[in-house]
């Protein structure tokens, strides 16, 4: 198995089903969010890391007309194919854990109380700063492997656990080296060596942004009480935009502080969380081009209200779902689990959940024309599910559902190969 490289032709044949968001538009909203094309007894043909054709097996012979060369075949009997999953919101670059806090929350301590006592984000900042760049790179690669096994072929990861120049830049390099889309979350929290948020932003924008803009694709800010207010967030995001970065926001996680109006004002790609979003925010988001990224695993982890997914969809907003994978408030790397939560807790349909963690998530990352669908010309990123119905992706809560992961036309992980290695000579 190799890591994200194109090459010879690959044929996945005799699939029980193939399911992909229909059409070619992005992001999907309204009725289109639930429009999934399902092909039974299907094949997918890939060449040089791209999908060249797909359809029912009876059309396979015609797909081969005029083609030649080496061909690798995968037996898809009893399996379903879906697009490689796209995780558009993770904090996968961190050191240490926060399992002690996890236990304390079980006794009644709130996230805000833990943060005020020096835990929360700042606890991970201490561990991440002390790790060193080589260890951070190892951590991101390890987390990337976890995500891949759960069906994620494209991922975003944020910095924000360094909050100094050296560690923030090391984090962005580690994310890029692991194949992720890097986001500079320079405004995640105020580190202890600064007296207030404005003083910290003076430092971050003058000393870190110029080099962060060379490594990251996007900037993000945590707009929340005890983090950054709307004026500070606007200042930070305007500077990042001037440096060439696309914009995103953490917003409405605990309280409404103006994140949605600011995201719309600045033309941000997304506003993420939305657990505290009310009716006015829903209407504003639905009338805008900003995607609402919903993070149900975080809401479960912190015992918070779920974001108003059904109301957002019914109002016409574009939504995506993501893991929010991080050590403190969502220690979950599986988009399959998040898809289950999206159906059972957010009241999306399996089709809406699939579109939300494929094409719409790809739109948030600016790659919707390349990944997120099984379609001719798209990157051959495909997940084979060990089920005869594609809806098992959401239906089998926490199940061992992923059989094979294909990235750019090559198998990068398979359950069979992993078990063969585990059971090999000792």
N, C-alpha and C positions, 0 to 999 in steps of 0.2 A: 504494500500500500504506500502511496506517496501523498504529498501535501500540496493540494491546490495547484496542479499543473495540467495544462491541456495536452493533447496528444492524439493517439489513434482513435479509431471508431469504437464505440460502445453501444451494444444493443441490450436493452432490458426487455425481455419478451414474456408473453403469457401471463401478464399481470391480471389478477382478479379485477382490480379497478385502478384507474388513474383519475385523480381529482385535482383540479387547478382553478383558481379564480378566473372567471370568464372575462372575455373582452381584452382590451389593451389600455384602458384608461387607468389613471392613478391620481389621487387616492380614490378609493371607492367609498360611496356613501349611499344612504337610502336603500332602495331595492337592490342596487348593484352590489352592495356589500355582501348580500346573501346569494349572489349568482355564481354558482360553482359548476363548471363543466365536468361531468363524470363520464368516463369511457370505460366500458366493461370489456374484458378479454383484450387487454391493451398491450401496446409496445411503446417504447421510447427509443429513438435512434439519435446518437450523439456523435459528433466528429470535431476534432480539434478543440475539445472543451466546450462546445456549443451544441444546443439541441437543434437537430436538423428536421426532425419530424416526429410526430406521435399520432396514435390513433388506434383503431381496432386491428387485431391481428390479421383479419382478412385483407387489410390494405398494406400489409408489410411488404409483400413481393414488389408492389409498385414503388415503394419507398427506396428499394435497392437499385432501381433502374439507373444505369449510368454511373454507379459507384463501384469502387474497387479498393483493395488494400486490406491491411490487417484488421481483424474484427474480434473484439472481446464480447462474449455473450454472458449475460446474467439470467438465471432462471427465476422468473417472477411468479411462478405458480404459488397460489395461496397468499400472495402479498399484494399490497396496494402502494401506489406511488403518489406522493404529494410533493409540491415544491420544497426545496430546502428551506427550513424555517429561519426567520430573520429576527434576531433579538436586538431591538433598537434602543434599549435602555438597560445598561448594566454598570456596575461599579467593580469590575472584575480585577482591578489592579489594587491589591491590598495585601498587607502582611498581618499575621496573627488571626485571632478570632474574638468573638464577644460572647462566648458560651456562658460566662458568669452572669452577664446581663440578661441573657435568655432565661436563666434560672430565676434571677431577681424579679423579672417581669411576671413570672408565674406566681410570685408571692404578692403582687399588687403594685410594684413600682412602675411608674409610667415612663414612656420614652423621654418626655420632657424632663422629668425628675432625674433620670439617669444622666442626661446631657448636662443639666445644671450642676451635677455632682462631679463633673469631670470625666464622665463616661461618654457613651455615644460616639459621635464622629471623632471627637478629639482623642478618644482612647485608640482608635485605629490610626489616627495621625501619628501618635507616638510610636506605635509598632511599625508603621510603614516607613517613617523617617529613619528608623534604626536598622532597617532590613538591608539596605544597600541595593544598588541597581541590579546586580546579578541575581539576587534573591527575588527581587520584584519581577524580573523577566521570567524566572522559573515559576513564580506563582501564577502569572498570567497564562503561561503555556499550560500549566496544570488545569487551571480553570477553563481554558479553551478546550481541552480534552473532555472535560466533564460536559460542557455545552454540546460538543460534537456528538457525543454518545447519546444525548437526548434529542438529536435531530437538528441542531442549529448549525447552519452552514455559513451564515453571515452574522457578525455581531459588532456592536458598538460597545466601547468601554470608556469610562470617564476617569480623569485624574481627580484630584480633590482630597486625597488622603495624605498629601505632602504639605501643601500650603506654604512651602518655601521654594525658592528657585530650583535648587538641585533636585529635590524629590519630585516636584511637579514635572520637570522636563524628563527625568528618568522614567516616570510613569508613562508619559506619552510615548517615549521611545519603546518601552516594553510592550505597550498595546499595539503599536504599529508592527513591531517585529513578530508578534503573534498572529498577524493578519487581520487585526481589528480596525474599525473606524475609530479614531481617537478624538475624544471630546475634552477640551480644557474646562474643567469645572473648578476654575480658580476661585470662584466665589461660592464655596461650599459651606464654610464656617470661618469664624475669625480665630486665627491661631493665638495661643496664650501670650506670645511675645508682643502682640499689638494691643493697644488699649481700646481701640474701637474699630468699627467696620470701615469707616472712611480712611483712617490711617493705613489699615491693611490694604485697601484698594489702591491707595497712592502707590504703595510698594508693588503690588501685583501688576498693575497696569504699566508701571515704568520699568520694572526689572524682569518680569516674567513674560508678559504678553509678546514682546517682539520675537522671542525665540519659540514660545508656545505656538504662535501663529504659523511657524514653519513646520510644525509637527502635527498639529491638530487640524481637523476639518471643520469643527464646530465648537462653539462656546456655550456653556450652560451656567445657570445661577440658581441658588436656592433662595427663593423669595418667600420668606416666612418670618414670623415673630422669632426674635432671638437669633436671626441669621442676617439677611439683607432686606432692607425695605425697598419700596418701589423706586424711589429716587436713586438709591445706590445701585439697584439692579439695572436701571436705565443707563446710568453712567457706565457701568461695566460693559453692558451689551453694546452700547454705541461705540465704545472704544474697540471692542472685539470685531464688530462689523466693519469698522474703518480699517482694521488689520486684515480683512478678507475672510473672516470666519462666518459661517452660517450660525444662526441663533436658535437656542432652545431654552426652556425654563422649567425648573421644578416649581410647581404652583398649586395652591389650594390643597396642600396635604393635610394641614391641621386647621388652618383658618384662611378665609378669603382676604388677601392683601393686595389685590389688583393685578394678579399675574395674567389673567386672560386679557383684560384691556391692554396691558403692556405688550403681550405677545402679538396682539393684533396690530397695535400701533407700530411696532418695529418690524413686522413681517417675519416673525419667527416661524420656524418649521413646525414646532410643536410646543405644547405645554403639557407637562407630565405630572401625574398623580390624580388630582381633581376629586379626592375624597370629600372635600368640604365645599365643592362647587354647588351653588344654588341656581334657582331658575333663571336669573338674569345672566349668569355666566353661561348657562346652557344655550340660551338664545344667542348671545354674542358669538360663542364658538361656532354654532351652527351656521351663522351668517358669514363666517370668515373662511379663509383658506388654511387656517392653523389646525393641525391635527391634535386631537386629544389622546395622549398615550396613557392607557389605563394599566395599573399595576396591582392586580388583585392579590398576589402573593404577599405583597407588603401590607395591604390592609388586613389580611388574615394574621400575619405575623405580629402586628401591633394591635390587633383587636380594634381596628378602626372601621368606621362605616365604609361600605363599598362605594366606589365612584358611581355616578348616575348613568351607567352605560346605556340602559334601555331608553332613558329620556334623551340622551345625546343622539342615539341612532334615530329615534323617532322624530327628533327635531331636524335631522338632516346633517348632523355634524360628521366629519370624518374622524374615525377613531383607529387606534392601533393598540395592541396589547404587548407587554414585555414582562420580563422576569423581575427587573430591579435587583438582580443578583448582587448582594453585598453582605458583609459579615454581621451587620447589626439589626437590619429591619426587613431583610428578605433573603435568607440564606437558601436560595432555590435557583438552580441553573437550568431548570427544565421548562421549555415552552410547552411541552406536552401537558405537564401539570397545570401550567397557567391556562392552557386551552380548556382544561376541565373546569377550572375555577371560573373562567369566562362564561361557560355555559351554565354551571350550577349556581354561581353567586351573582354574576353580572346579568344573567338572563339573556345572553346572546344565543344564537343558534350555532350548531357546529360549523355551518358554512360561514357565518359571520366571523366566528373565531378564527377559522382558517385564513380568511382574507386579512384579518387584523394582524396576524403574525407572519404574513408573507408579503403581499403586494403593498399594503398600507404601511407596514413597518419599513419596507424598502424605500417607500416614498420619503419617509422621515429622514432616512440616511442619504437621500439623493441618488439612489441607484435603482429606482423602480423600472427603468427601461432595460435593466440587465439581470436582475434577480427577482424572485418572488412569484414567478409563474413557470409552469411547464409550457413553453411556447417556442416556436421556431425562432432561432436567433438568440435566445436567452442563454445565459450561462447554464451549463449542464449541472446544476445543483439540485439534487433529487434525494428524497428520503423514501426508503422502502419500509413500510409498516408491516409488522407480523400480524396481519389481520386481513380478512377478505372484504372488509367494509372500511373505507377511509375515515368514517366518523369515529372509529375506535381511537383516533388521536386524542379526542376529547373525552370519549366515553370511558376508556380504561384508566381510571384515576390512579396515577402513580405506577402504572403497569410497565412491564418490560416490552414496550410496544415497538421500538425502533430495531429493525433487523440490519439495515445497511444504510450507510451515508455515502453519497456520491457528490464530489465537489469538482467542478470543471471537468467532468467526464471521467473522473477516476475515483475508485473506491478509497475513501480515507478512513473508514471504520466499518467493521462488520462484527456482529455478535459471534458469528461462526468462527471468524479468525481469532477473536479474542479468547474464545473458549478453547480453541485448538492450542493457542500459546499457553493457556493456563494448565491444560492437561498434557502438555508435551513432556519430554524427558526432563528429569530432575537430577 
